[in-house]
Structure formats: structure tokens, C-alpha cells
Amino acid sequence: MTDKEKYIAFCAAHPVPLHVQPWWMEAVSKGKEWNVILVGDSPERIEAAMPFHWVHKYGLHAILMPVHTQYHYACLAPNAPEDIYARLAEALDHRCRTQRIGWVRLQGFYPEPLLQAFRKNGFNVSERNTYRIAVIPERHELPELFSQNKRRQLRKAQGMSLTDLQAKDFYAFHKECLRQQGKHIDYPEEWARAVLPEAVARGEARIIGAQDAEGRTQAAMFLAWDEQWAYYLLPTYHPAYKDSGAMAWLTNEALCIAQEKGLGFDFEGSMTPSIASSYRQFGGKPETYYTIEKYYSPFIQAINKLRQKL
């Protein structure tokens, strides 16, 4: 069996979060590559797994986050030994040193023992924030979480109806919304066609839109979930209807879907102050996750520092 096949079998026995499920890794890595680091006391017994996405960059490989994949995880089997985090961090470092990996940048919810192991192996660790609602109240109580501004927007959007969209229609709508704002979409249509329908077909997502009485889509989002959280992915609204309250209404509907499934809600928070403020106004509470980064190539490090200055 290949490492990927072993990981697929591991995930069948030990459910893992959405962003590192094998089908997600396969879909979001379309046209690129992904693999997995496995650690265990024998080839047959996996104690921990760390999938990763890699790209070819400046003549070397880089381990980076896939497009629109917010979190990375180290996945542990039950009763994994205490030294598993140290072994996992060492295995990642060894892989990078022996396979021409020039740069690693990952982010996710890493436990403190794993962060310590990353630091010991020369990785820089920094904090980021997302915004989450761990327990969602029922529909009639939900607006109590919202700020006065969000409640006002919600009232303005009365009369909207919820619709399910096809991936191609969602992509076209998202692209047009951004074009109207003078922006460019940051993911290809091939990515949308690979990820969105697969998630919906697996019963792990919906592509939802807010339509007005005339049948015009005013806002849309890709809502995906796993066994614990629903994720607020790719939200967008048409600027012609920016004051209609459609985006607040659609977010309220997404929260209701998550509540009905018994899930928490993750806004996949932004470090941009205006976006973070909006998530807080929906009742999202900040939660820390971490970025780990290490350069194995001084050349790539110099290039990235130069790009940051421009």
C-alpha cells in the first residue's frame, strides 16, 4: 500500500477534520500534489498522520496550504504515545531536508506539545485568530447573538428565500461580484468544479444563495462541514445589493443549518480588521490557531522577503 492508501484507511477508522480528509486533499490539490507523513511503531500500525500539499517553486518544492484551505492538522490515533508529537515534527523536518523542500508554511490548530516540538526543530510559530460560535441557539434566539447593525440588516432582508446553487453558477456569480468591485477571483473555475460538487455529493456541504422576490441572487456562499464544525467558505454578495441585508440573512440561514446538524460554526476568521469586526458582530468569539514556517532554502527566503517589501 502507498502512504496515501494507508492514510485513507486510517481516516476510515479515525474520522478527521474536513480540511485534511483524503477526498478534500485530492480535490483541492487538483493539478498539484499531496502526500502524507505517517508515524507508527510498525508499517501496519499508524499512530499519527500529517497530510501535506506541495507545489513546485523556484526549482524546489514548497509545502504550503492548498487554495481556500484554512486549517492543517496532525491526526492522531487513540492512545498515541506521549512522544508522538516530537516524532511527528522530526519526521516533517527530515522529509524536508531529504526531498529538496525549500519552504514550509502551514497553519492550524496544533496542541502545545506539537508547537514545542516544531520550535525545537527550528520552525517559527506565530498566532492567528479565527472566529467561532461553539453552541448555536435555535433560530428564534439566534439574532440575540448579533450586533444591532446585523439585526437591522436582517430585518431589511425579510422576503428573501434560500436556494441551492450549482458550482458553475456559484463561480460565475462570485466572479461577477468581484468584478463589480474591481477585484479578481483568487481561485480557478477548475478548482470550484473539483471541490464544490464533490463536497455536496458527499453530503458535507451546500452551495446556498439568497434570492429576492424577483428571483435575483443577491448573496451566496459555500457552506461545508465535518463532524464538529460548519465552515463559512467563499461568502460573496453582489455590490448592487450591498445594502439589502442579503449577506446577513444568508449568514443567519447558514447558522441555522449548522444548528440543525448539532455543529459549531467557524467563520474561518480573517486578520483583516473590518472582516474580523463583521464576524464578531455575528457573535463569533476569537479562537487562536497557529502558523508554522521554516525556510530550508536561503534563496526562497530572500525571494519571499523581497516580495513582502514590494
Secondary structure as a PSIPRED ss2 file (coil, helix, strand):
# PSIPRED VFORMAT (PSIPRED V4.0)

   1 M C   1.000  0.000  0.000
   2 T C   1.000  0.000  0.000
   3 D H   0.000  1.000  0.000
   4 K H   0.000  1.000  0.000
   5 E H   0.000  1.000  0.000
   6 K H   0.000  1.000  0.000
   7 Y H   0.000  1.000  0.000
   8 I H   0.000  1.000  0.000
   9 A H   0.000  1.000  0.000
  10 F H   0.000  1.000  0.000
  11 C H   0.000  1.000  0.000
  12 A H   0.000  1.000  0.000
  13 A H   0.000  1.000  0.000
  14 H C   1.000  0.000  0.000
  15 P C   1.000  0.000  0.000
  16 V C   1.000  0.000  0.000
  17 P C   1.000  0.000  0.000
  18 L H   0.000  1.000  0.000
  19 H H   0.000  1.000  0.000
  20 V H   0.000  1.000  0.000
  21 Q C   1.000  0.000  0.000
  22 P H   0.000  1.000  0.000
  23 W H   0.000  1.000  0.000
  24 W H   0.000  1.000  0.000
  25 M H   0.000  1.000  0.000
  26 E H   0.000  1.000  0.000
  27 A H   0.000  1.000  0.000
  28 V H   0.000  1.000  0.000
  29 S C   1.000  0.000  0.000
  30 K C   1.000  0.000  0.000
  31 G C   1.000  0.000  0.000
  32 K C   1.000  0.000  0.000
  33 E E   0.000  0.000  1.000
  34 W E   0.000  0.000  1.000
  35 N E   0.000  0.000  1.000
  36 V E   0.000  0.000  1.000
  37 I E   0.000  0.000  1.000
  38 L E   0.000  0.000  1.000
  39 V E   0.000  0.000  1.000
  40 G C   1.000  0.000  0.000
  41 D C   1.000  0.000  0.000
  42 S E   0.000  0.000  1.000
  43 P C   1.000  0.000  0.000
  44 E C   1.000  0.000  0.000
  45 R E   0.000  0.000  1.000
  46 I C   1.000  0.000  0.000
  47 E C   1.000  0.000  0.000
  48 A E   0.000  0.000  1.000
  49 A E   0.000  0.000  1.000
  50 M E   0.000  0.000  1.000
  51 P E   0.000  0.000  1.000
  52 F E   0.000  0.000  1.000
  53 H E   0.000  0.000  1.000
  54 W E   0.000  0.000  1.000
  55 V E   0.000  0.000  1.000
  56 H E   0.000  0.000  1.000
  57 K E   0.000  0.000  1.000
  58 Y C   1.000  0.000  0.000
  59 G C   1.000  0.000  0.000
  60 L E   0.000  0.000  1.000
  61 H E   0.000  0.000  1.000
  62 A E   0.000  0.000  1.000
  63 I E   0.000  0.000  1.000
  64 L E   0.000  0.000  1.000
  65 M C   1.000  0.000  0.000
  66 P C   1.000  0.000  0.000
  67 V C   1.000  0.000  0.000
  68 H C   1.000  0.000  0.000
  69 T C   1.000  0.000  0.000
  70 Q C   1.000  0.000  0.000
  71 Y C   1.000  0.000  0.000
  72 H E   0.000  0.000  1.000
  73 Y C   1.000  0.000  0.000
  74 A C   1.000  0.000  0.000
  75 C E   0.000  0.000  1.000
  76 L E   0.000  0.000  1.000
  77 A C   1.000  0.000  0.000
  78 P C   1.000  0.000  0.000
  79 N C   1.000  0.000  0.000
  80 A C   1.000  0.000  0.000
  81 P C   1.000  0.000  0.000
  82 E C   1.000  0.000  0.000
  83 D C   1.000  0.000  0.000
  84 I H   0.000  1.000  0.000
  85 Y H   0.000  1.000  0.000
  86 A H   0.000  1.000  0.000
  87 R H   0.000  1.000  0.000
  88 L H   0.000  1.000  0.000
  89 A H   0.000  1.000  0.000
  90 E H   0.000  1.000  0.000
  91 A H   0.000  1.000  0.000
  92 L H   0.000  1.000  0.000
  93 D H   0.000  1.000  0.000
  94 H H   0.000  1.000  0.000
  95 R H   0.000  1.000  0.000
  96 C H   0.000  1.000  0.000
  97 R H   0.000  1.000  0.000
  98 T H   0.000  1.000  0.000
  99 Q C   1.000  0.000  0.000
 100 R C   1.000  0.000  0.000
 101 I E   0.000  0.000  1.000
 102 G E   0.000  0.000  1.000
 103 W E   0.000  0.000  1.000
 104 V E   0.000  0.000  1.000
 105 R E   0.000  0.000  1.000
 106 L E   0.000  0.000  1.000
 107 Q E   0.000  0.000  1.000
 108 G E   0.000  0.000  1.000
 109 F C   1.000  0.000  0.000
 110 Y C   1.000  0.000  0.000
 111 P C   1.000  0.000  0.000
 112 E H   0.000  1.000  0.000
 113 P H   0.000  1.000  0.000
 114 L H   0.000  1.000  0.000
 115 L H   0.000  1.000  0.000
 116 Q H   0.000  1.000  0.000
 117 A H   0.000  1.000  0.000
 118 F H   0.000  1.000  0.000
 119 R H   0.000  1.000  0.000
 120 K H   0.000  1.000  0.000
 121 N C   1.000  0.000  0.000
 122 G C   1.000  0.000  0.000
 123 F C   1.000  0.000  0.000
 124 N E   0.000  0.000  1.000
 125 V E   0.000  0.000  1.000
 126 S E   0.000  0.000  1.000
 127 E E   0.000  0.000  1.000
 128 R E   0.000  0.000  1.000
 129 N E   0.000  0.000  1.000
 130 T E   0.000  0.000  1.000
 131 Y E   0.000  0.000  1.000
 132 R E   0.000  0.000  1.000
 133 I E   0.000  0.000  1.000
 134 A C   1.000  0.000  0.000
 135 V C   1.000  0.000  0.000
 136 I C   1.000  0.000  0.000
 137 P C   1.000  0.000  0.000
 138 E C   1.000  0.000  0.000
 139 R H   0.000  1.000  0.000
 140 H H   0.000  1.000  0.000
 141 E H   0.000  1.000  0.000
 142 L H   0.000  1.000  0.000
 143 P H   0.000  1.000  0.000
 144 E H   0.000  1.000  0.000
 145 L H   0.000  1.000  0.000
 146 F C   1.000  0.000  0.000
 147 S C   1.000  0.000  0.000
 148 Q H   0.000  1.000  0.000
 149 N H   0.000  1.000  0.000
 150 K H   0.000  1.000  0.000
 151 R H   0.000  1.000  0.000
 152 R H   0.000  1.000  0.000
 153 Q H   0.000  1.000  0.000
 154 L H   0.000  1.000  0.000
 155 R H   0.000  1.000  0.000
 156 K H   0.000  1.000  0.000
 157 A C   1.000  0.000  0.000
 158 Q C   1.000  0.000  0.000
 159 G C   1.000  0.000  0.000
 160 M C   1.000  0.000  0.000
 161 S E   0.000  0.000  1.000
 162 L E   0.000  0.000  1.000
 163 T E   0.000  0.000  1.000
 164 D E   0.000  0.000  1.000
 165 L C   1.000  0.000  0.000
 166 Q C   1.000  0.000  0.000
 167 A H   0.000  1.000  0.000
 168 K H   0.000  1.000  0.000
 169 D H   0.000  1.000  0.000
 170 F H   0.000  1.000  0.000
 171 Y H   0.000  1.000  0.000
 172 A H   0.000  1.000  0.000
 173 F H   0.000  1.000  0.000
 174 H H   0.000  1.000  0.000
 175 K H   0.000  1.000  0.000
 176 E H   0.000  1.000  0.000
 177 C H   0.000  1.000  0.000
 178 L H   0.000  1.000  0.000
 179 R H   0.000  1.000  0.000
 180 Q H   0.000  1.000  0.000
 181 Q C   1.000  0.000  0.000
 182 G C   1.000  0.000  0.000
 183 K C   1.000  0.000  0.000
 184 H C   1.000  0.000  0.000
 185 I C   1.000  0.000  0.000
 186 D C   1.000  0.000  0.000
 187 Y C   1.000  0.000  0.000
 188 P C   1.000  0.000  0.000
 189 E H   0.000  1.000  0.000
 190 E H   0.000  1.000  0.000
 191 W H   0.000  1.000  0.000
 192 A H   0.000  1.000  0.000
 193 R H   0.000  1.000  0.000
 194 A H   0.000  1.000  0.000
 195 V H   0.000  1.000  0.000
 196 L H   0.000  1.000  0.000
 197 P H   0.000  1.000  0.000
 198 E H   0.000  1.000  0.000
 199 A H   0.000  1.000  0.000
 200 V H   0.000  1.000  0.000
 201 A H   0.000  1.000  0.000
 202 R C   1.000  0.000  0.000
 203 G C   1.000  0.000  0.000
 204 E C   1.000  0.000  0.000
 205 A E   0.000  0.000  1.000
 206 R E   0.000  0.000  1.000
 207 I E   0.000  0.000  1.000
 208 I E   0.000  0.000  1.000
 209 G E   0.000  0.000  1.000
 210 A E   0.000  0.000  1.000
 211 Q E   0.000  0.000  1.000
 212 D C   1.000  0.000  0.000
 213 A C   1.000  0.000  0.000
 214 E C   1.000  0.000  0.000
 215 G C   1.000  0.000  0.000
 216 R C   1.000  0.000  0.000
 217 T E   0.000  0.000  1.000
 218 Q E   0.000  0.000  1.000
 219 A E   0.000  0.000  1.000
 220 A E   0.000  0.000  1.000
 221 M E   0.000  0.000  1.000
 222 F E   0.000  0.000  1.000
 223 L E   0.000  0.000  1.000
 224 A E   0.000  0.000  1.000
 225 W E   0.000  0.000  1.000
 226 D C   1.000  0.000  0.000
 227 E C   1.000  0.000  0.000
 228 Q C   1.000  0.000  0.000
 229 W E   0.000  0.000  1.000
 230 A E   0.000  0.000  1.000
 231 Y E   0.000  0.000  1.000
 232 Y E   0.000  0.000  1.000
 233 L E   0.000  0.000  1.000
 234 L E   0.000  0.000  1.000
 235 P E   0.000  0.000  1.000
 236 T E   0.000  0.000  1.000
 237 Y E   0.000  0.000  1.000
 238 H C   1.000  0.000  0.000
 239 P H   0.000  1.000  0.000
 240 A H   0.000  1.000  0.000
 241 Y H   0.000  1.000  0.000
 242 K C   1.000  0.000  0.000
 243 D C   1.000  0.000  0.000
 244 S C   1.000  0.000  0.000
 245 G C   1.000  0.000  0.000
 246 A H   0.000  1.000  0.000
 247 M H   0.000  1.000  0.000
 248 A H   0.000  1.000  0.000
 249 W H   0.000  1.000  0.000
 250 L H   0.000  1.000  0.000
 251 T H   0.000  1.000  0.000
 252 N H   0.000  1.000  0.000
 253 E H   0.000  1.000  0.000
 254 A H   0.000  1.000  0.000
 255 L H   0.000  1.000  0.000
 256 C H   0.000  1.000  0.000
 257 I H   0.000  1.000  0.000
 258 A H   0.000  1.000  0.000
 259 Q H   0.000  1.000  0.000
 260 E H   0.000  1.000  0.000
 261 K C   1.000  0.000  0.000
 262 G C   1.000  0.000  0.000
 263 L C   1.000  0.000  0.000
 264 G E   0.000  0.000  1.000
 265 F E   0.000  0.000  1.000
 266 D E   0.000  0.000  1.000
 267 F C   1.000  0.000  0.000
 268 E C   1.000  0.000  0.000
 269 G C   1.000  0.000  0.000
 270 S C   1.000  0.000  0.000
 271 M C   1.000  0.000  0.000
 272 T C   1.000  0.000  0.000
 273 P H   0.000  1.000  0.000
 274 S H   0.000  1.000  0.000
 275 I H   0.000  1.000  0.000
 276 A H   0.000  1.000  0.000
 277 S H   0.000  1.000  0.000
 278 S H   0.000  1.000  0.000
 279 Y H   0.000  1.000  0.000
 280 R H   0.000  1.000  0.000
 281 Q H   0.000  1.000  0.000
 282 F C   1.000  0.000  0.000
 283 G C   1.000  0.000  0.000
 284 G C   1.000  0.000  0.000
 285 K E   0.000  0.000  1.000
 286 P E   0.000  0.000  1.000
 287 E E   0.000  0.000  1.000
 288 T E   0.000  0.000  1.000
 289 Y E   0.000  0.000  1.000
 290 Y E   0.000  0.000  1.000
 291 T E   0.000  0.000  1.000
 292 I E   0.000  0.000  1.000
 293 E E   0.000  0.000  1.000
 294 K E   0.000  0.000  1.000
 295 Y E   0.000  0.000  1.000
 296 Y C   1.000  0.000  0.000
 297 S C   1.000  0.000  0.000
 298 P H   0.000  1.000  0.000
 299 F H   0.000  1.000  0.000
 300 I H   0.000  1.000  0.000
 301 Q H   0.000  1.000  0.000
 302 A H   0.000  1.000  0.000
 303 I H   0.000  1.000  0.000
 304 N H   0.000  1.000  0.000
 305 K H   0.000  1.000  0.000
 306 L H   0.000  1.000  0.000
 307 R H   0.000  1.000  0.000
 308 Q H   0.000  1.000  0.000
 309 K H   0.000  1.000  0.000
 310 L C   1.000  0.000  0.000
